[in-house]
Structures are given as structure tokens and as C-alpha cells.
Amino acid sequence: MADKLIIFDTTLRDGEQSPGASMTKDEKLRIARQLERLKVDVIEAGFAASSNGDFEAVQQIANAIKDSTICSLSRANDRDIARAAEALKGANSARIHTFIATSALHMEKKLRMTPEQVLEQAIQSVRFARNLVGDIEFSPEDGYRSDPDFLCRVIEAVIAEGATTINVPDTVGYAIPELYGNFIKTLRERVPNSDKAIWSVHCHNDLGMAVANSLAGVKIGGARQVECTINGLGERAGNCSLEEVVMAVKTRRDYFGLDMNIDPQHILAASRMVSQTTGFVVQPNKAVVGANAFAHASGIHQDGVLKARDTYEIMRAEDVGWSNNKIVLGKLSGRNAFKQRLQELGVSLESEGETNAAFARFKELADRKSEIFDEDILALVSDEAAAGSSEQYGFVSLSQHSETGERPQATVVFTVADKEVTGTSDGNGPVDASLKAIESHVQSGAEMVLYSVNAISGSTESQGEVTVRLQNSGRVVNGVGADPDIVVASAKAYLSALNKLQSKAERVAAQG
């Protein structure tokens, strides 16, 4: 029987550390449900001690998700660990993931602790956590750049205290596949009780090798858990990409010889949900989930694929969910068909009232757009969720006038704390004028660091999805808005970003 490879998804924790990728509690729950549908083994739901918002998100996910293990990150101290355990109380299967830095650089410069102090704290934290939850993962932060002798001492000690998973992160993306694989192998050979724990890899993509390093850690090093994120989301250059690892192991089963629980047909839906929630657009040439991943432009390639698909396709588009990307609904579709599609997309609305409101928005959209795609529905429901929450700013209406040779004018009506206000401005274009109209009243002083437009379903009739990234006082947030009118979508995205800037929840930085 083949060994099993455990897929540990950290989209909701490490992925969320991407600048501007913060998600609401409800957005996290929706993604967690999709990960459960994907049959991810472990979902790292957040860092419970970092903020009240993160605690509530972990708690909500722990209470709702039944088939996956729910994990919370914690630093190696009693307060963090107790907070994580409290958030995980409702979980069917719970894991605490505790970490402390072990590289000389991090110990000296960041922790200002001696190696012996770090060793003692690691032991004490695992001992404390083990009394609260049965499943404990330990990570030596910056493990790959740590002294192997010291690292072996720490790992041996925490396994002896009851750590069930040992994760060796390449926190800064410094590793090279062969070297990293052999590093994991050496550690497993040198630690006397290494067989008492599952070994895990957590690689970052700073040199573009996160997936290659992770797979080397599995094949050469003998790791049996990979930590990854949907679309490779994560701070700096991102994390190891879940969809690439999964399809590499499935496609090259002849080489890896490993089984997984993952149902790959839900990969594309998960990818699109994360992309639309965070505003991080998937590049067209991205492996597995990019728009061009199964497209053949070369005449020779097209001819080959028509004669026999496997001439140029090593996996089927249908296997990762592309076959489901069909037009499913239109203006004549009824409420039940709409509800059914929401369920298939992993969207769970709290009440019949919310469902009715979303359906009304769907019918309104269908009157303006003849073909409704899955992406349209996800964008619509995301919009609905944002509108339903008690936010500082809300979009009402917009009018703008632009003419060749004249400076465009825009008037935006929006709500501030449920009170309707109007802003008017000119600008270099209709979008610029609209955003300046909002800013003329709000006066946030925020700097725009990104403005991006994406056609959700690829035609001129498509809804436009706009991402606006704002920076203010060191905080970076993303706002996302969708509408068939790109100017309206821009205004919605700007207001969405302003709402996130209003949220003052302080977060503690976690490990990489």
C-alpha cells in the first residue's frame, strides 16, 4: 500500500499575510468550506492570538468544518497556546501549531535569546500544548538556515514532549531542491525518535522553487506533509502552491508513489474563490489554474491534441474542475437553480432572507447580462456579503460624463455610517474622477499603490472585477468590487478598501 501525503493548507493564515490579502470572518469560512470540499487534510484557519478577529474566525471555522483537521498557529508561549486551544474547542479534530525561531540570526537579532533558552521554551510550549490538544505540530522557524546540531537537539526534545508533526520551514525561500531534500533526510536520520512524528515541509517561493523544494523534501527527505496555499498565495513571493503540488504528485504517481485524500475536481473553484476574495488575480500562464493552462495556440500542438489529447496534455482539464466552467444560469433561471448553484460553489448563506436578496441581485444582473458564469455568482455573493455587514461606507449610485477633449466629471452617492452623502470631482478619466469624488468627502489621505481590472468571464459583456490597494500609516489593504460597469466596480472597490482601513484590529506578525 502506498504512503499517504498529508496536504496542510495555510491559505487562511500564511496566505493572508500577503499585503492587502486580509479576509473577513465570513470570507474565511466560505474558503474553509471549499477546502473541506477539496478534502484538504489540515486547514490552518489562522493565528488565534494575533487579534480578536482572527480568534473569532478560527472559532467559527472550528465549529463549522467537520471533515478536516482545524489548526491554529501560536508562538511558543502559554498565552498564545491557551488562546489557540480555546478557539479550537468546537473542532471535530483540532491541532495546535506552535513555533519558535532556531537560526542563529533569528535567535540573536529577533528573539534576543540564547540557544539554551530557545530549547527550553520549545520544550515547555509543546508540553503545555500537549495537555490541551492531542495533535501538536512544532516548527523551528527559519529551520533551513539553522545549525543542524542544534536543530536536531530541539526536534528530538519536542518529539519526546509529544509533538506529533515536525515541520521544517524554509521561511525565507533560500533552499535549493536537492540540498533541501537532503537536509530533511539528514535530520530524520540523525534524530533518534524521528519515527515518532510525521515530518512536514513549508517552503516559500522567493527564488521560484517552493513547489520543487517541497517535492524534494517529500521524495528525498521522506516528509509526508506539505504545507501550501491556494494559488501559492502568501507574503513576498508567496508559498508553495497547493494545486501544483497535488497535480504533480497525482500526475507523476509513478515517481512519487503516494496517495492523497484531495478531490482535484474542486481545485479550480477554490482557486477562483481565493482570487476573487483577495483581489489577487491568477496569471494566465499559471500552472493548473491559469486561463492558458490547457490552451493550445500552436498549430502543431492543436493538431496533436485533436488526434490524441495526451500528445500535449499530461493531465485532463476536467480533472481539476475546468469542465464545470460552463454557462449555467441566465435570466430565465429560477430560485431553486440559483440555490443549487450556490451550494455547488460552496457558498452558504445564513438565512432565507439573504438568499432572497442574493437572488434579487442575480435577476438584476441577468437583465443586464445574458450569460451568468460561476465567477459572476461568486462576485455577486461577495458583494452581497459586504453590503450586508455593518460597514462605514456603502455604494449607492454614480453618474459620470466624459467626452473627447473635455475633462471627465463624476458624482458619487454613497453612505457614511448609514447617512447618504454626495461627492463630485473631475479627473484624468471617469475612474479617476469617481475615486476623487469619493475622496473629496472622505479625505482618508490613503495612497493608492495598485489599481487592477479583470474581466471576470472574458467577454465585453463580462462583469469587471476591480482591485484597489490602499496604503495608509503602514497598513496595506485590498478592496474588490464587481459590476458590468467598470467605473461603478472601481467605486465599489475603493469603498471596500476604505472599509478595511477603518478596521483597527491589531495583528501580531506570525512566522513566514
Rosetta blueprint (number, residue, H / E / L):
1 M L
2 A L
3 D E
4 K E
5 L L
6 I E
7 I E
8 F E
9 D E
10 T L
11 T L
12 L L
13 R L
14 D L
15 G H
16 E H
17 Q H
18 S L
19 P L
20 G E
21 A L
22 S L
23 M L
24 T L
25 K H
26 D H
27 E H
28 K H
29 L H
30 R H
31 I H
32 A H
33 R H
34 Q H
35 L H
36 E H
37 R H
38 L L
39 K L
40 V L
41 D L
42 V E
43 I E
44 E E
45 A E
46 G E
47 F L
48 A L
49 A L
50 S L
51 S L
52 N H
53 G H
54 D H
55 F H
56 E H
57 A H
58 V H
59 Q H
60 Q H
61 I H
62 A H
63 N H
64 A H
65 I L
66 K L
67 D L
68 S L
69 T E
70 I E
71 C E
72 S E
73 L E
74 S E
75 R E
76 A L
77 N L
78 D H
79 R H
80 D H
81 I H
82 A H
83 R H
84 A H
85 A H
86 E H
87 A H
88 L L
89 K L
90 G L
91 A L
92 N L
93 S L
94 A E
95 R E
96 I E
97 H E
98 T E
99 F E
100 I E
101 A E
102 T L
103 S L
104 A H
105 L H
106 H H
107 M H
108 E H
109 K H
110 K H
111 L H
112 R L
113 M L
114 T L
115 P H
116 E H
117 Q H
118 V H
119 L H
120 E H
121 Q H
122 A H
123 I H
124 Q H
125 S H
126 V H
127 R H
128 F H
129 A H
130 R H
131 N L
132 L L
133 V L
134 G L
135 D E
136 I E
137 E E
138 F E
139 S E
140 P E
141 E E
142 D L
143 G H
144 Y H
145 R H
146 S L
147 D L
148 P H
149 D H
150 F H
151 L H
152 C H
153 R H
154 V H
155 I H
156 E H
157 A H
158 V H
159 I H
160 A H
161 E L
162 G L
163 A L
164 T L
165 T E
166 I E
167 N E
168 V E
169 P E
170 D E
171 T L
172 V L
173 G L
174 Y L
175 A L
176 I L
177 P H
178 E H
179 L H
180 Y H
181 G H
182 N H
183 F H
184 I H
185 K H
186 T H
187 L H
188 R H
189 E H
190 R H
191 V L
192 P L
193 N L
194 S H
195 D H
196 K H
197 A L
198 I E
199 W E
200 S E
201 V E
202 H E
203 C E
204 H E
205 N L
206 D L
207 L L
208 G L
209 M L
210 A H
211 V H
212 A H
213 N H
214 S H
215 L H
216 A H
217 G H
218 V H
219 K H
220 I L
221 G L
222 G L
223 A L
224 R L
225 Q E
226 V E
227 E E
228 C E
229 T E
230 I H
231 N H
232 G H
233 L L
234 G L
235 E L
236 R L
237 A L
238 G L
239 N E
240 C L
241 S E
242 L H
243 E H
244 E H
245 V H
246 V H
247 M H
248 A H
249 V H
250 K H
251 T H
252 R L
253 R H
254 D H
255 Y H
256 F H
257 G L
258 L E
259 D E
260 M L
261 N L
262 I L
263 D L
264 P H
265 Q H
266 H H
267 I H
268 L H
269 A H
270 A H
271 S H
272 R H
273 M H
274 V H
275 S H
276 Q H
277 T H
278 T H
279 G L
280 F L
281 V L
282 V L
283 Q L
284 P L
285 N L
286 K L
287 A L
288 V L
289 V L
290 G L
291 A L
292 N L
293 A L
294 F L
295 A L
296 H L
297 A L
298 S L
299 G H
300 I H
301 H H
302 Q H
303 D H
304 G H
305 V H
306 L H
307 K H
308 A L
309 R H
310 D H
311 T H
312 Y L
313 E L
314 I L
315 M L
316 R L
317 A H
318 E H
319 D H
320 V H
321 G L
322 W H
323 S H
324 N H
325 N L
326 K L
327 I L
328 V L
329 L E
330 G L
331 K L
332 L L
333 S L
334 G L
335 R H
336 N H
337 A H
338 F H
339 K H
340 Q H
341 R H
342 L H
343 Q H
344 E H
345 L L
346 G L
347 V L
348 S L
349 L L
350 E L
351 S L
352 E H
353 G H
354 E H
355 T H
356 N H
357 A H
358 A H
359 F H
360 A H
361 R H
362 F H
363 K H
364 E H
365 L H
366 A H
367 D H
368 R H
369 K L
370 S L
371 E L
372 I E
373 F L
374 D H
375 E H
376 D H
377 I H
378 L H
379 A H
380 L H
381 V H
382 S H
383 D H
384 E H
385 A H
386 A H
387 A H
388 G H
389 S L
390 S L
391 E L
392 Q L
393 Y E
394 G E
395 F E
396 V E
397 S E
398 L E
399 S E
400 Q E
401 H E
402 S L
403 E L
404 T L
405 G L
406 E L
407 R L
408 P L
409 Q E
410 A E
411 T E
412 V E
413 V E
414 F E
415 T E
416 V E
417 A L
418 D L
419 K E
420 E E
421 V E
422 T E
423 G E
424 T E
425 S E
426 D E
427 G L
428 N L
429 G L
430 P H
431 V H
432 D H
433 A H
434 S H
435 L H
436 K H
437 A H
438 I H
439 E H
440 S H
441 H H
442 V H
443 Q L
444 S L
445 G L
446 A L
447 E E
448 M E
449 V E
450 L E
451 Y E
452 S E
453 V E
454 N E
455 A E
456 I L
457 S L
458 G L
459 S L
460 T L
461 E L
462 S L
463 Q L
464 G E
465 E E
466 V E
467 T E
468 V E
469 R E
470 L E
471 Q E
472 N E
473 S L
474 G L
475 R E
476 V E
477 V E
478 N E
479 G E
480 V E
481 G E
482 A E
483 D E
484 P L
485 D L
486 I H
487 V H
488 V H
489 A H
490 S H
491 A H
492 K H
493 A H
494 Y H
495 L H
496 S H
497 A H
498 L H
499 N H
500 K H
501 L H
502 Q H
503 S L
504 K L
505 A L
506 E L
507 R L
508 V L
509 A L
510 A L
511 Q L
512 G L
